[in-house]
Amino acid sequence: MLVVIEKVLVIFLMILVGFVANKARVLPDSASGPLSNLMLYVTAPCMAMCSIYDKELSPEIISSTVQVLAGSAVYFAAATLIGLGVVRIFKFSPKEDFGIYIAATACVNSGFMGFPVTMAIFGSDIFYLMVMQNIILNIYMYGAVPPVLELGHREKPDVKATLKSMCNISMLAVIAGIVMLLTGVQPPAMLDEVIVTLSDVTVPLSMIIVGIRLGSADIGKMFSDRQMVITNFVSMLVIPLLVFAVTAPLDFLHDDAKITLVFAATFPSAMVPVALAEQKKKNSQLMAEIVSLTTFTSLITIPVMAMLLMWWYY
């Protein structure tokens, strides 16, 4: 347990570095964009790819992979329905923002933030399964979120643009990793060293970016908005505990798959829907504020959930 606490503290001290650097204007708000691009298009794909091709296939790994893929699909369908229920039960307004709240509830940051945090706390086995979870996450974000954002609007979803957005560098890196895993082909030693070295940059880089974003957020304003507070409560507490309660008694699921599904649900709202909302001329500012609020809340919920999972399953 002390090891988990120590690892979590290291992660959030790196977030503090980004936060302080932002407040000191060493890394201003404008630095977040280029650093995010570096992570999203270079270091994170390297991390995802090498986590896959470094694995050795075994019946248990194959079984856990299938369970995580299927479980993630069920999760996103259920989270979407929960988000829809929340906006209707609590009478959110305006109606045009329904899709924003639903997407923010369902889309978890289990890639950008989840990869490095999972690797640091649970190691390579759970990290590999988190990469598998991200396959379904990417399909959901680029396939389902665009039409979800249209809830309350009359526009029809652009199928061609949706399919195009799914062909991103992270998905290509995962596919390349899977091909190498299945064929047994490994990159040359020199290239492998480059990939692994770039992969190692992802942890500190992503945490610093989170710190920059928190440094530029108006925390007080976010905590005073009723609809944002409800969305934050449901996505950061209700859903993760619900996933834990549902998966824990299922004996046919491997413990690694259970940990992955629960821990993935613990992460804050993802950043990609912000860009998608901006692209579709929806309320991207609201989406960005929800991301900031859930990210701030995750500073508490992630270490608590990590310790709960370690205590329950190890």
C-alpha positions in Angstrom: 0.0 0.0 0.0 2.8 2.4 0.8 4.3 1.7 -2.6 1.0 2.8 -4.3 0.9 6.0 -2.1 4.5 6.8 -3.0 3.9 6.3 -6.8 0.7 8.4 -6.7 2.5 11.2 -4.8 5.3 11.2 -7.5 2.7 11.5 -10.2 0.9 14.4 -8.6 4.1 16.2 -7.7 4.8 16.2 -11.4 1.3 17.8 -11.9 2.3 20.4 -9.3 5.4 21.1 -11.3 3.2 22.0 -14.3 0.8 24.0 -12.1 3.6 26.1 -10.6 5.3 26.5 -13.9 2.0 27.8 -15.4 1.5 30.2 -12.5 5.1 31.5 -12.8 4.5 31.9 -16.6 7.4 29.6 -17.3 4.9 27.4 -19.1 2.0 29.7 -20.1 -1.4 28.5 -21.2 -0.2 28.6 -24.8 2.4 25.9 -24.0 -0.3 23.3 -23.5 -1.1 23.0 -27.2 2.4 22.2 -28.5 3.2 19.9 -25.5 -0.1 18.1 -26.0 0.7 17.6 -29.7 4.1 16.2 -28.8 2.5 13.7 -26.5 -0.5 12.7 -28.6 1.4 12.4 -31.9 4.8 11.1 -30.7 5.4 9.9 -27.2 2.0 8.3 -26.4 1.8 6.3 -29.6 5.3 5.0 -28.9 4.2 4.0 -25.4 1.1 2.2 -26.7 3.0 0.4 -29.4 5.9 -0.9 -27.3 3.6 -2.0 -24.5 1.9 -4.4 -27.0 4.8 -5.8 -29.0 6.9 -6.4 -25.8 4.2 -8.8 -24.6 4.3 -12.6 -24.9 1.0 -14.1 -25.8 -0.5 -16.6 -23.3 -4.0 -18.0 -22.9 -4.6 -15.7 -19.9 -3.5 -12.6 -21.7 -5.7 -13.4 -24.7 -8.6 -14.1 -22.4 -8.0 -10.9 -20.4 -7.8 -8.9 -23.7 -11.1 -10.2 -24.9 -12.7 -9.4 -21.6 -11.4 -5.9 -21.5 -12.5 -5.2 -25.1 -16.0 -6.5 -24.5 -16.3 -4.9 -21.0 -15.2 -1.6 -22.4 -17.9 -1.7 -25.1 -20.5 -2.4 -22.4 -19.1 0.4 -20.3 -19.4 3.1 -22.9 -22.9 2.0 -23.8 -24.0 2.1 -20.2 -22.2 5.4 -19.4 -23.9 7.0 -22.3 -27.3 5.9 -21.1 -26.4 7.1 -17.5 -25.4 10.5 -18.9 -28.7 10.7 -20.8 -30.6 9.8 -17.7 -28.8 12.4 -15.6 -29.5 15.3 -18.0 -33.2 14.4 -18.1 -33.7 13.6 -14.4 -32.0 16.7 -13.2 -33.6 18.8 -16.0 -30.3 20.2 -17.4 -30.6 23.2 -19.7 -30.2 24.4 -22.4 -31.2 21.3 -24.4 -28.5 22.0 -27.0 -25.8 21.2 -24.4 -27.2 17.7 -23.5 -24.6 16.1 -25.8 -21.8 17.9 -24.0 -22.7 16.6 -20.6 -23.3 13.1 -21.9 -20.0 12.9 -23.8 -18.2 14.3 -20.8 -19.7 11.6 -18.6 -18.8 8.7 -20.9 -15.5 9.7 -22.3 -12.6 8.9 -19.9 -9.1 10.2 -20.2 -7.7 6.7 -19.9 -5.1 7.4 -22.7 -3.6 10.8 -22.3 -3.7 10.6 -18.5 -4.4 7.0 -18.0 -1.4 5.5 -19.8 1.3 7.1 -17.6 -0.7 6.8 -14.4 -1.5 3.1 -15.0 2.1 2.3 -15.9 3.4 4.1 -12.8 1.0 2.5 -10.4 0.1 -1.0 -11.8 3.0 -1.8 -14.2 3.1 -3.2 -17.7 0.5 -5.9 -17.5 -2.4 -3.6 -16.5 -1.0 -0.9 -18.8 -1.2 -3.3 -21.8 -4.9 -3.9 -21.0 -5.4 -0.2 -20.6 -4.1 0.2 -24.2 -6.7 -2.4 -25.3 -9.4 -0.4 -23.5 -8.3 2.6 -25.5 -9.1 0.8 -28.8 -12.8 0.8 -27.8 -12.4 4.4 -26.3 -11.1 5.7 -29.7 -13.9 3.9 -31.6 -16.4 5.5 -29.2 -14.9 9.0 -29.2 -14.5 9.3 -32.9 -17.6 7.1 -33.8 -20.2 7.8 -31.2 -19.4 11.2 -29.7 -20.0 13.2 -32.9 -23.7 12.1 -33.1 -24.0 12.4 -29.3 -23.0 16.0 -29.5 -25.9 16.5 -32.0 -28.5 15.7 -29.3 -30.8 18.6 -29.1 -29.8 19.7 -32.6 -31.2 18.8 -36.0 -27.9 18.2 -37.9 -27.2 14.7 -39.2 -23.9 13.1 -38.3 -21.1 13.3 -40.9 -20.2 9.6 -41.4 -17.2 10.3 -43.7 -15.7 12.8 -41.3 -16.3 10.3 -38.4 -14.5 7.5 -40.1 -11.6 9.8 -41.1 -11.1 11.0 -37.5 -10.9 7.3 -36.3 -7.8 6.9 -38.5 -5.4 8.7 -36.0 -1.8 8.0 -35.1 -2.7 6.4 -31.8 -4.9 3.8 -33.5 -2.3 3.2 -36.1 0.4 2.7 -33.4 -1.9 0.2 -31.6 -2.5 -1.7 -34.9 1.2 -1.8 -35.6 1.9 -3.1 -32.1 -0.8 -5.9 -32.5 0.7 -6.9 -35.9 4.2 -7.2 -34.4 2.8 -9.1 -31.4 0.9 -11.6 -33.6 3.8 -12.1 -36.1 6.6 -12.1 -33.6 8.4 -9.4 -35.5 10.4 -6.9 -33.4 11.8 -3.6 -34.5 15.6 -3.3 -34.9 17.4 -2.8 -31.6 18.3 0.9 -32.4 14.7 1.7 -33.4 13.3 -0.2 -30.3 15.6 2.0 -28.1 14.2 5.2 -29.7 10.6 4.0 -29.2 11.1 3.0 -25.6 13.0 6.2 -24.8 10.2 8.4 -26.3 7.7 6.2 -24.5 9.3 7.0 -21.1 8.9 10.8 -21.8 5.1 10.4 -21.7 4.7 10.1 -17.9 6.3 13.4 -16.9 5.1 15.2 -20.0 1.5 14.3 -19.6 1.4 15.2 -15.9 3.0 18.6 -16.6 0.4 19.3 -19.2 -2.4 18.4 -16.7 -0.7 20.9 -14.3 -0.7 23.6 -16.9 -4.4 23.1 -17.6 -5.3 23.2 -13.9 -3.2 26.3 -13.5 -5.3 28.1 -16.1 -8.7 26.9 -14.8 -11.2 28.9 -12.7 -11.8 26.2 -10.1 -14.1 28.4 -8.0 -16.5 29.0 -10.9 -16.6 25.4 -11.9 -17.5 24.2 -8.4 -20.4 26.7 -8.2 -22.2 25.4 -11.4 -25.0 23.0 -10.4 -25.0 21.0 -13.7 -21.2 20.7 -13.8 -21.1 19.6 -10.2 -23.7 16.8 -10.8 -21.8 15.7 -14.0 -18.6 15.6 -12.0 -20.1 13.6 -9.1 -21.7 11.0 -11.5 -18.6 10.6 -13.7 -15.9 10.7 -11.0 -17.7 8.8 -8.2 -20.9 7.1 -9.1 -19.8 5.4 -12.3 -16.4 4.1 -11.0 -18.0 2.6 -7.9 -20.8 1.1 -10.0 -18.2 -0.6 -12.3 -16.4 -1.9 -9.2 -19.6 -3.2 -7.7 -20.7 -4.9 -11.0 -17.3 -6.5 -11.9 -16.1 -7.6 -8.4 -18.4 -10.6 -8.0 -18.0 -11.8 -11.6 -15.8 -14.9 -11.1 -15.3 -15.5 -14.9 -13.5 -12.2 -15.2 -9.7 -12.2 -14.6 -8.6 -9.8 -11.8 -6.4 -7.9 -14.3 -9.4 -7.3 -16.5 -11.5 -6.1 -13.5 -8.8 -3.7 -12.4 -8.4 -2.3 -15.9 -12.2 -1.7 -16.3 -12.6 -0.1 -12.9 -9.4 2.0 -13.1 -10.2 3.2 -16.6 -13.6 4.5 -15.3 -11.8 6.5 -12.6 -10.1 8.9 -15.0 -11.5 12.4 -15.7 -13.2 13.5 -18.9 -11.1 13.2 -22.0 -9.8 16.2 -24.0 -10.7 14.9 -27.5 -14.4 15.7 -27.1 -13.4 19.4 -26.5 -11.7 19.4 -30.0 -14.7 17.6 -31.5 -17.1 20.1 -29.9 -15.0 23.0 -31.3 -15.0 21.4 -34.7 -18.8 20.9 -34.7 -19.4 24.4 -33.3 -20.9 23.2 -30.1 -20.3 24.5 -26.6 -16.6 23.6 -26.4 -16.0 26.0 -23.6 -18.4 24.1 -21.4 -16.7 20.8 -22.3 -13.3 22.2 -21.4 -14.6 23.4 -18.0 -16.0 20.0 -17.2 -12.6 18.4 -18.2 -10.8 20.8 -15.9 -13.3 20.1 -13.0 -13.1 16.3 -13.4 -9.3 16.5 -13.7 -9.1 18.5 -10.4 -11.4 16.0 -8.7 -9.3 13.1 -10.0 -6.4 14.3 -7.8 -8.4 12.8 -5.0 -10.3 9.9 -6.7 -7.5 8.3 -8.6 -5.2 7.6 -5.6 -8.2 6.5 -3.5 -9.4 4.1 -6.2 -5.8 2.8 -6.8 -5.4 2.0 -3.2 -8.9 0.3 -3.1 -8.0 -1.9 -6.1 -4.6 -2.8 -4.7 -6.1 -3.7 -1.3 -9.0 -5.7 -2.9 -7.1 -7.6 -5.6 -3.5 -8.0 -4.4 
